[in-house]
């Protein structure tokens, strides 16, 4: 899974450099939109069929939601501060947007964005409902294959759009090493959010901080917290980060009105895989590569951060 995204992106970039017609690019865009809906629905179903998550929601669901939202919110605040000072993403994007795409956003594109704003969160919610009432774990293997297949198609599609707009690389060059600051803001914000949430909820700070420090990497965070603190702590680690992805999708239409960086900050480590295309749909193709790079940095940072937090917050 670690190598797959890069292979698909490379393949897509090669295809995208073939000077594809606007008609073909339009069909690819429609196809990727459909795949995004499928992916979001599958994620929702995976949540719905997980009896442990659903059963624990009544017991610790509120705590997990608060921790998740606080981790997201603090990440967003620090990222917005970054945008207002040393890294004006919107300003840099606007500077080269017309050069990259050759035309202004028309009413049809705006309608498509509005449709995505509605369809993406609805798909996740629908998936959860389907998973709870209509599908059980016997479909888990099929769902896993569907998830991988969707990600393969989305990474390839993202690569095609990058390949057909190589001038986007100018954007990355202009940002330079500052792109690391986005990841740093998300890390610090997530940890601060965990501290604040734990203090308000009155739960052990190690539970709230480490679960928030997963930044959307639910599988690793859940496994780490289970091995170190027990099954209930592991449930926090898993559910908090599942919720981060869920809330990111749900609030995308609101986050994009705050700033471009807000959507990236909310996606966290998920920007490397499941959150990449939904976030890119809102921030634009110019920021798609920034989103991916941020996700990669966070994904490889989480395994380092969790043990450190585990040593610091041992109460």
C-alpha positions as CSV (number, residue, x, y, z in Angstrom):
1,X,0.0,0.0,0.0
2,X,3.0,2.3,0.6
3,X,4.4,1.9,-2.9
4,X,1.1,1.6,-4.8
5,X,0.2,5.3,-4.7
6,X,3.5,6.3,-6.3
7,X,3.2,3.7,-9.0
8,X,-0.4,4.8,-9.9
9,X,0.6,8.5,-9.8
10,X,3.6,7.9,-12.0
11,X,1.4,5.9,-14.5
12,X,-1.2,8.7,-14.4
13,X,1.4,11.4,-15.0
14,X,2.7,9.5,-18.0
15,X,-0.8,9.3,-19.5
16,X,-1.5,12.9,-18.7
17,X,1.5,14.1,-20.7
18,X,0.0,12.6,-23.8
19,X,-1.9,15.9,-24.6
20,X,-5.3,14.3,-24.1
21,X,-8.2,16.2,-25.5
22,X,-10.6,18.2,-23.4
23,X,-13.4,15.7,-24.1
24,X,-11.3,12.9,-22.8
25,X,-10.2,14.9,-19.7
26,X,-13.9,15.7,-19.1
27,X,-14.7,12.0,-19.1
28,X,-11.9,11.2,-16.8
29,X,-13.1,13.9,-14.4
30,X,-16.6,12.4,-14.5
31,X,-15.2,9.0,-13.9
32,X,-13.1,10.1,-10.9
33,X,-16.2,11.8,-9.4
34,X,-18.1,8.6,-9.6
35,X,-15.2,6.7,-8.0
36,X,-14.9,9.2,-5.2
37,X,-18.6,8.6,-4.4
38,X,-18.0,4.8,-4.4
39,X,-14.9,5.2,-2.2
40,X,-16.8,7.4,0.4
41,X,-19.7,4.9,0.4
42,X,-17.3,2.0,1.0
43,X,-15.6,3.8,3.9
44,X,-19.0,4.5,5.4
45,X,-20.0,0.8,5.0
46,X,-16.7,-0.3,6.7
47,X,-17.6,1.9,9.7
48,X,-21.2,0.6,9.8
49,X,-20.3,-3.1,9.7
50,X,-17.7,-2.8,12.5
51,X,-19.7,-3.8,15.5
52,X,-17.0,-2.8,17.9
53,X,-17.1,0.8,16.7
54,X,-20.9,1.0,16.6
55,X,-21.3,-0.6,20.0
56,X,-18.7,1.7,21.6
57,X,-20.2,4.8,20.1
58,X,-22.8,4.9,22.8
59,X,-20.2,4.6,25.5
60,X,-17.3,6.7,24.3
61,X,-18.7,8.2,21.1
62,X,-19.1,11.7,22.5
63,X,-15.6,11.7,23.9
64,X,-14.1,10.5,20.6
65,X,-16.0,13.1,18.7
66,X,-14.8,15.9,20.9
67,X,-11.2,14.7,20.7
68,X,-11.4,14.4,17.0
69,X,-13.0,17.9,16.5
70,X,-10.5,19.5,18.8
71,X,-7.6,17.9,17.0
72,X,-8.9,19.1,13.7
73,X,-9.8,22.6,15.0
74,X,-6.4,23.3,16.4
75,X,-4.7,22.0,13.3
76,X,-6.9,24.3,11.2
77,X,-6.2,27.3,13.4
78,X,-2.4,26.9,13.2
79,X,-2.6,26.3,9.5
80,X,-4.7,29.4,8.9
81,X,-2.2,31.4,10.9
82,X,0.5,30.0,8.6
83,X,-1.5,31.1,5.6
84,X,-2.0,34.6,6.9
85,X,1.8,35.0,7.5
86,X,4.5,33.1,5.7
87,X,2.5,30.8,3.4
88,X,-0.4,32.5,1.5
89,X,-1.7,29.4,-0.4
90,X,-4.6,31.2,-1.9
91,X,-2.5,34.1,-3.2
92,X,0.1,31.8,-4.7
93,X,-2.6,29.6,-6.3
94,X,-4.4,32.5,-7.9
95,X,-1.1,33.8,-9.3
96,X,-0.6,30.7,-11.5
97,X,-4.1,29.3,-11.7
98,X,-5.1,30.8,-15.1
99,X,-1.7,29.9,-16.5
100,X,-2.1,26.3,-15.5
101,X,-5.7,25.8,-16.7
102,X,-6.0,28.4,-19.4
103,X,-9.6,29.4,-18.4
104,X,-11.6,30.8,-15.6
105,X,-14.0,28.7,-13.5
106,X,-17.3,28.7,-15.2
107,X,-20.8,28.3,-13.8
108,X,-20.8,24.6,-14.8
109,X,-17.7,24.0,-12.7
110,X,-19.2,25.8,-9.8
111,X,-22.3,23.6,-10.0
112,X,-20.1,20.5,-10.1
113,X,-18.3,21.6,-6.9
114,X,-21.7,22.2,-5.3
115,X,-22.7,18.7,-6.2
116,X,-19.5,17.3,-4.8
117,X,-20.1,19.3,-1.6
118,X,-23.4,17.5,-1.2
119,X,-22.6,14.1,-2.6
120,X,-19.4,13.3,-0.7
121,X,-20.7,13.6,2.9
122,X,-24.1,12.0,1.9
123,X,-22.2,9.0,0.5
124,X,-20.4,8.5,3.8
125,X,-23.5,8.8,5.8
126,X,-25.4,6.5,3.4
127,X,-22.6,4.0,3.6
128,X,-22.7,3.9,7.5
129,X,-26.5,3.3,7.3
130,X,-26.0,0.5,4.8
131,X,-23.3,-1.1,6.9
132,X,-25.4,-1.1,10.0
133,X,-28.7,-2.3,8.6
134,X,-28.1,-4.1,5.2
135,X,-24.5,-5.5,5.1
136,X,-22.5,-7.6,7.6
137,X,-18.9,-8.6,7.9
138,X,-19.2,-11.4,5.3
139,X,-18.7,-8.7,2.7
140,X,-15.6,-7.3,4.3
141,X,-13.2,-8.9,1.8
142,X,-15.2,-7.5,-1.1
143,X,-15.2,-4.1,0.5
144,X,-11.5,-4.2,1.0
145,X,-10.9,-5.0,-2.6
146,X,-13.3,-2.2,-3.6
147,X,-11.4,0.2,-1.4
148,X,-8.1,-0.7,-2.9
149,X,-9.5,-0.6,-6.5
150,X,-11.0,2.8,-5.9
151,X,-7.7,4.2,-4.5
152,X,-5.8,2.8,-7.5
153,X,-8.2,4.5,-9.9
154,X,-8.2,7.8,-8.0
155,X,-4.4,7.9,-7.7
156,X,-4.1,7.3,-11.4
157,X,-6.7,9.9,-12.1
158,X,-4.9,12.4,-9.9
159,X,-1.7,11.6,-11.8
160,X,-3.4,12.2,-15.2
161,X,-4.5,15.7,-14.1
162,X,-1.0,16.5,-12.7
163,X,0.6,15.2,-15.9
164,X,-1.7,17.3,-18.1
165,X,-0.9,20.4,-16.0
166,X,2.8,20.1,-15.3
167,X,3.1,23.8,-14.6
168,X,1.6,23.0,-11.2
169,X,5.1,22.0,-10.3
170,X,5.9,25.7,-10.4
171,X,3.5,26.1,-7.4
172,X,5.5,23.5,-5.4
173,X,8.7,25.2,-6.4
174,X,7.4,28.5,-5.2
175,X,6.3,27.1,-1.8
176,X,9.6,25.2,-1.4
177,X,10.6,23.9,2.0
178,X,7.8,25.9,3.6
179,X,5.5,23.0,2.7
180,X,6.9,21.2,5.7
181,X,5.4,23.9,7.9
182,X,1.9,22.8,7.0
183,X,2.6,19.3,8.3
184,X,4.2,20.8,11.4
185,X,1.2,23.0,12.1
186,X,-1.1,19.9,11.8
187,X,1.1,17.9,14.2
188,X,1.3,20.6,16.8
189,X,-2.4,21.4,16.4
190,X,-3.5,17.8,16.8
191,X,-1.5,17.4,20.0
192,X,-2.7,20.7,21.5
193,X,-6.3,19.7,20.6
194,X,-5.8,16.4,22.3
195,X,-4.5,18.1,25.5
196,X,-7.4,20.6,25.5
197,X,-10.1,17.9,24.8
198,X,-8.7,15.6,27.6
199,X,-8.8,18.5,30.1
200,X,-12.4,19.4,29.2
201,X,-13.6,15.8,29.2
202,X,-11.7,14.8,32.3
203,X,-10.3,11.7,30.7
204,X,-6.6,10.5,31.0
205,X,-4.5,12.9,28.9
206,X,-2.5,10.0,27.4
207,X,-5.7,8.7,25.8
208,X,-6.8,12.0,24.3
209,X,-3.4,13.2,23.2
210,X,-2.2,10.0,21.6
211,X,-5.5,9.3,19.8
212,X,-5.5,12.9,18.5
213,X,-1.9,12.5,17.5
214,X,-2.9,9.8,15.0
215,X,-4.1,12.6,12.7
216,X,-6.4,10.2,10.8
217,X,-4.1,7.2,10.7
218,X,-6.7,5.0,12.5
219,X,-5.3,1.5,11.9
220,X,-1.8,2.2,13.4
221,X,-3.1,4.4,16.2
222,X,-5.7,1.9,17.3
223,X,-3.2,-0.9,17.2
224,X,-0.5,1.1,19.1
225,X,-2.9,2.2,21.8
226,X,-4.3,-1.3,22.3
227,X,-0.9,-2.8,22.8
228,X,0.2,-0.1,25.2
229,X,-2.9,0.8,27.2
230,X,-5.5,-1.9,26.5
231,X,-8.6,-2.4,24.4
232,X,-10.6,0.6,25.5
233,X,-7.7,2.9,24.8
234,X,-7.3,1.2,21.4
235,X,-10.9,1.9,20.6
236,X,-10.3,5.6,21.3
237,X,-7.3,5.5,18.9
238,X,-9.4,3.9,16.2
239,X,-12.7,5.7,16.6
240,X,-11.1,9.2,17.0
241,X,-9.2,8.9,13.8
242,X,-12.1,7.3,11.9
243,X,-14.2,10.3,13.0
244,X,-11.5,12.7,11.8
245,X,-11.9,11.4,8.3
246,X,-15.7,11.4,8.6
247,X,-15.8,15.0,9.9
248,X,-13.4,16.1,7.3
249,X,-15.7,14.9,4.5
250,X,-18.8,16.2,6.3
251,X,-17.4,19.7,6.8
252,X,-15.5,20.1,3.5
253,X,-18.0,22.7,2.2
254,X,-17.5,24.7,5.3
255,X,-13.8,24.3,5.6
256,X,-13.1,25.5,2.1
257,X,-14.9,28.8,3.0
258,X,-12.3,29.3,5.8
259,X,-9.3,28.7,3.7
260,X,-7.6,26.2,1.3
261,X,-5.2,25.1,4.0
262,X,-8.1,24.3,6.4
263,X,-9.3,21.4,4.3
264,X,-5.7,20.0,4.1
265,X,-5.2,20.4,7.8
266,X,-8.4,18.6,8.6
267,X,-7.5,15.6,6.3
268,X,-4.2,15.0,8.2
269,X,-2.5,11.8,7.4
270,X,-5.5,10.7,5.4
271,X,-4.4,13.1,2.7
272,X,-2.0,10.4,1.5
273,X,-4.8,8.0,0.5
274,X,-8.6,8.2,1.3
275,X,-8.8,11.9,1.8
276,X,-6.6,12.9,-1.2
277,X,-9.3,13.1,-3.9
278,X,-12.1,14.6,-1.8
279,X,-9.8,17.3,-0.5
280,X,-8.4,17.9,-3.9
281,X,-11.9,18.3,-5.3
282,X,-12.3,21.3,-3.1
283,X,-8.9,22.9,-3.0
284,X,-8.2,22.5,-6.7
285,X,-5.6,20.6,-8.7
286,X,-2.9,23.1,-8.0
287,X,-3.1,22.1,-4.3
288,X,-3.5,18.4,-5.0
289,X,0.2,17.8,-4.9
290,X,0.6,19.9,-1.7
291,X,-2.2,17.8,-0.2
292,X,-0.4,14.5,-1.2
293,X,3.0,15.6,0.1
294,X,1.5,16.8,3.4
295,X,-0.2,13.4,3.8
296,X,3.0,11.5,3.0
297,X,4.9,13.5,5.6
298,X,2.3,12.9,8.3
299,X,1.8,9.2,7.4
300,X,5.5,8.6,7.9
301,X,5.7,10.8,11.0
302,X,2.8,9.2,12.9
303,X,4.7,5.9,13.7
304,X,7.5,8.1,15.1
305,X,5.3,10.4,17.1
306,X,3.0,7.8,18.8
307,X,5.8,6.1,20.8
308,X,7.2,9.5,21.8
309,X,3.8,10.6,23.0
310,X,3.4,7.3,24.7
311,X,6.6,7.9,26.7
312,X,5.7,11.5,27.6
313,X,2.1,10.9,28.5
314,X,2.2,7.8,30.7
315,X,-0.3,8.7,33.4
